[in-house]
Amino acid sequence: MQLTVARTENTTEPARSTGVRDADGMAVASFILGLLGLLVLNVFLGPIAVALAAVALWRGTERRGRALLGLGLGIADLVVLVAFMELDKTVSWGF
């Protein structure tokens, strides 16, 4: 009696490194925070969006477009804050 062992080949893609996955998450987070920062708390969310986008780009995210959008929206948050501060002649702005 002869036993045969069947081999199964691994057809799944190799796992991406944790650093790239983290960078992709940071790119998405920077986009969301930058977008949200246009509406509320832009003094906090703008710089966080810029920092997350910069780190994601530095780590080589596969979602480069989303990171660039997050960077642009974070900068736009700060521009909106400065514009409203100039219009109100205060350190903060309100409606």
Secondary structure, 3 states (H helix, E strand, C coil): CCCCCCCCCCCCCCCCCHHHHHHHHHHHHHHHHHHHHCCCCHHHHHHHHHHHHHHHHHCCCCCHHHHHHHHHHHHHHHHHHHHHHHHHCCCCCCC
